[in-house]
């Protein structure tokens, strides 16, 4: 059995954008340009880069939330593009996402219990009583209360909302979780709590993470491996310790030198 839970190669995503004085022309932007990444079972691959480098597009394409123009994504050895509708829905139970903005990613009209339990309902897992029990257990595991099921998102702080988002992703007991800038919208004092929770849950549940971030201070504590993206391409990938100690690419050195308090690396 492969050590990799997810492998992707040749990923290409092209956006067309209107151009010209009256918008009659068009230009193409390669958001992903022949990208290859791999996530090891039970480990964390961090994807880093500046805004616009293609990180979030990569996440959406890996989860089949956006169609690719070229390339293949294999999850547990199966090509996701080759799955039919029901097979892809079944696979998505094991591929979940924690979004960047906890204020925008939760439906304000739904109670927390319904938000967290929605995936269980969609995938027809358990009866009503069993689903409720699973939701309660998951809320408690992320540091919330059973009574929070009856509340609405606006009654919670940003950090608590992100805990709800994490509970929603993990209640389905996925195997791979994509964390798209999961702490960037939170106060610094709350970030460490959420990162620690994610690490604990990874160990307890045997999760694999694809962790997207622009903050290399966060990545250093979360990741086992790093993939550095620049203008839609992965320009460097390797073990965290090696990347921080001996970056091979000029762009990677610039990212590391931008960290406050970081020792300057030789060019």
N, C-alpha and C positions, 0 to 999 in steps of 0.2 A: 504493500500500500504506500502511495506517495506521501512524503512528508509535507507536501503542500496541499492546503485545503482549496486554494483558489490560484489559478494561473491565467494570465491574460497576455496575449501577444498581438502585435500588429494593429493595435487599437487606433483608429482614425475617425475623427469627428470633424466635419466641415460645416460651418455656418455661412449662409449667404446674407450679405448686408447690402441694402440699397445705397447707391452712391450717385454722384452727379448733382448738378444744380437743381433738377426737378425730380430726382429720385428714380430716373428711368434706367440708370446703369446699376450694376451690382459688383461687389467685390466679395471674395471668399476669405474666410478666416479659418485657419486650421487650429481648432481648440485642442485637438489631440493629434499628434503626428507620429504614427508608428510606435505607440507606447507599449512597453512590456513590463509587467509587475507580477510578483508572486507573493502570496501570504502563507506562512508556515502554520501548521496546526498548533493551536494554543499559544501563538506568539502575536506580536504587534508589529505591523509594518506602518511606519509613519510616512505620509506623503507631504513634503514641504515645498514651499515656493512662495513667491510674491503673489499678490492679488492679480488675477488674470492669467496665471501660469497654466491653468487647466485642471487644477486639483478637484474642484467640485464637479466639473464635467466628467472627469474620470470616475468619480464616485457614482454619479447617476447612470453612467454607461455600464459600469460593472454590475449594478443592480438591475439592469435592463429597464430603467425608468426613462431612458432616452435611447433611440436606435443608433447603432453605430453605422458608419459608412464603410468600414472595413475592420477586420480583426475578429478574434475569437476570445470568449471568456469561458473557462472551464471551472466548474465548481464540483468538488469531489469527483473529478474525472469526467463529468458530463458537460458537453457543450451547451450552454444555456440558450444559444440561438437556435439550436435544433429541437428544443422542447415545444410541444404544443401548449395550448392555453391552460389546460388543467395541470399538466406537468410543471409548467412554469409557476403557477400559483402554489403548487405543493413545494417547489424548491424555494420560493420566496419566504415560506415560513421559517426557513433556516438562514435567510439572508435579511437582516434587519438594519435599520438606520437610526441613529440619534442625530437630530438636526441641530443646526447652529443656534437658532434663535428660539428659546423656549416660550417667548411671548407670541410668536407667529405660528409655531408648529402645533399648537393645541387649539382645538375647536372651542371657542368661548361659549358656545351654546350647549355644550355637552358636559355632563358631570364627569368627574375624574374616573369613577368606576366604569363608566361607559367608554371613556377614552382608552383606558388601559385594557379593558376587556374586548374591545372591538375586534382585534385580530383573532381572538379565540372564537368569536361568533362567526367571522368570515370563514375560518378554516374548520368550523363545525367541531370544535374540540370540547367534549364534555357536555353535560346538561347545564341548566341555569345555575343550580346550586354548586356544581363543581367549578364552573367558570368564576362564580363569585368568590369561592374559596381561594382559587389560584390568584385572583386579582388582589385579595386581601394579603395573602402571603407575600406577593411581589411588592406591594406598597410598603409593607412593614420592612422588607429586606432593604429597600432603598432609603429607609429612614423616615417614612411617613406613617400615618395612623390609619386604622381600618375605617374610622369615621370620616376620613378625608374622601372616601368614595362618593359621598353625597354632596361634596362641594364643587364649585366651578373654578376654572383656572385663575380667574381674576382675584380669587381669595388667597393666592399664594405668592410668595416672593419669587424672584428669578431663579434662585438656586433650587427652591422647592419645585418649580415648574420643570426644571431640567431633570430632577429626580423622577417626576411623572413621565417625562419623555423616555427616560432610561427604563422605567418599569414597563411602559408600553412596548418597547423593543424587546425586552427580555422575557416577558410573560409567555411568549411563544417558545421559549427555550431554544433560541437559534444557535447556530454553530459559528457564524461569522457576523460581526456587527461593524458597520461603517459608521465611524464617529466623525461627522463633518464640522470641524471647528466647535466642539461641544462646550468649550468654556470661554470662548472669545467674547461672548455677550454678557459675561458675569463679572461681578466685582472680584478683584484679585484675592480678597479674603475668602471668597466662596470657591474660587477655582480649585484650590488645593483639596478641599473637601470632596468635590465632584471627581477629581482625578484619582484620589485615594479610593473612592467608592468603585470606580471603574476597574481599578487594579484588583480590588478584593473580589469583585464579581467575576472577573476573568479567571482568577485562581479557583474560585468555588465551582464555576460552571464549565471550565475548560474552554472558554471562548477564544476565538481568534478575532483580532481587531485590525481594521484598516483605519488608521487615525490620521485625519487631515488637519493640518495646522500651518499657520505662518509663524508661530512662536516657537523658536528652537529651544528656548528654556523649558517649555512644557514637554517638547518631544524628547529631550534628553532623559527625562524621568519616566516616560511612558513607553518608549519604543525599544524593540530589539534590533530592528533594521530601519534604515531610512532610504526613501527614494526621493531625490531632489528633482523637481520639475521646473523647467524654464521654457516659456514660449511653446507650450504644448508638447514638450519632449522630456523624457527622463534623462537627465544629463549625468547622473551618478546614483548608484545604489550600493548599499553595503551595510555592514555591522555598525551599530551606533558608535561604539568606542573608536573604530577605525575612521569613520567619517569625521568625528570631532577632532581626532588627533592628527590625521593625515588626509585632509580632503584633496582629491585629485584634480578637481575642476576649479577654475577661477571663479565661476559663479557661486559655487558652494562656499569658497573662502570668503566671498563678499557677504553672503548670508550670515556666516558665523561671526564675522567681524562686526556685524550690525547689532549683535546681542549686547545690551548694556552690561558693562563690567567684564566683558569677554577679553582675554588677552589677544592682542592683535596677532594674526597669523601672517607668516611671510608670504609674499606674492611670488 
